[in-house]
């Protein structure tokens, strides 16, 4: 009776895929808030947000447009 890591991975990936739009919205919202506080670093904030979305899409197996 061991732990089935493949099953856990599939469930986690499924939950991530279902939540991806909400996560992406959260990334955008957090980026907007950070830019309102640290506007002089807007380019860096945008870069981090873009990388976070890219990682999200890579993890869910979708392209950068979420398809």
Backbone torsions as a table, in degrees:
resi	resn	phi	psi	omega
1	UNK	NA	82.2	179.7
2	UNK	-101.5	177.8	178.7
3	UNK	-86.8	129.0	179.4
4	UNK	-91.3	92.3	-176.6
5	UNK	-67.5	-30.0	177.6
6	UNK	-63.4	-41.1	178.9
7	UNK	-66.4	-41.6	177.9
8	UNK	-62.6	-42.3	179.6
9	UNK	-62.5	-43.9	179.9
10	UNK	-63.3	-41.4	178.8
11	UNK	-65.7	-41.7	179.5
12	UNK	-65.2	-42.5	-180.0
13	UNK	-66.9	-37.9	177.5
14	UNK	-63.5	-43.7	178.3
15	UNK	-64.0	-38.6	178.9
16	UNK	-65.9	-41.8	178.7
17	UNK	-63.1	-41.0	179.3
18	UNK	-66.9	-33.4	-176.0
19	UNK	-94.5	-2.8	-174.4
20	UNK	-53.4	-44.8	179.0
21	UNK	-61.7	-38.8	178.5
22	UNK	-68.4	-39.2	178.6
23	UNK	-64.3	-44.2	179.4
24	UNK	-62.4	-41.4	177.0
25	UNK	-61.1	-41.0	177.6
26	UNK	-63.3	-38.9	176.9
27	UNK	-62.6	-44.6	178.4
28	UNK	-62.5	-43.4	-178.9
29	UNK	-65.1	-43.7	178.5
30	UNK	-63.9	-39.9	177.8
31	UNK	-63.7	-42.0	178.1
32	UNK	-63.0	-41.9	177.9
33	UNK	-63.6	-46.0	-179.5
34	UNK	-61.1	-39.7	178.8
35	UNK	-67.4	-31.3	178.7
36	UNK	-69.1	-27.4	179.7
37	UNK	-93.1	-33.7	-174.9
38	UNK	-129.6	54.5	-174.5
39	UNK	-55.6	-29.9	-179.5
40	UNK	-65.9	-14.8	179.4
41	UNK	-109.9	24.8	-174.6
42	UNK	-55.7	-41.2	-178.4
43	UNK	-64.0	-41.9	179.3
44	UNK	-66.9	-40.0	179.3
45	UNK	-63.2	-44.7	177.7
46	UNK	-60.9	-39.5	-180.0
47	UNK	-63.4	-44.2	179.1
48	UNK	-64.7	-42.6	179.3
49	UNK	-61.9	-41.6	178.6
50	UNK	-63.4	-42.4	178.7
51	UNK	-66.1	-39.1	178.7
52	UNK	-64.2	-42.3	177.7
53	UNK	-65.4	-38.7	177.8
54	UNK	-61.8	-42.1	177.9
55	UNK	-65.0	-40.5	177.5
56	UNK	-59.7	-47.2	-178.9
57	UNK	-67.8	-36.4	178.1
58	UNK	-65.0	-40.4	-178.8
59	UNK	-68.5	-36.6	-179.7
60	UNK	-85.2	-7.9	178.2
61	UNK	81.4	21.5	179.1
62	UNK	-110.9	164.6	179.0
63	UNK	-80.2	-176.8	-175.6
64	UNK	-68.0	-14.4	177.7
65	UNK	-93.4	3.4	178.9
66	UNK	81.3	16.7	-178.0
67	UNK	-109.6	NA	NA
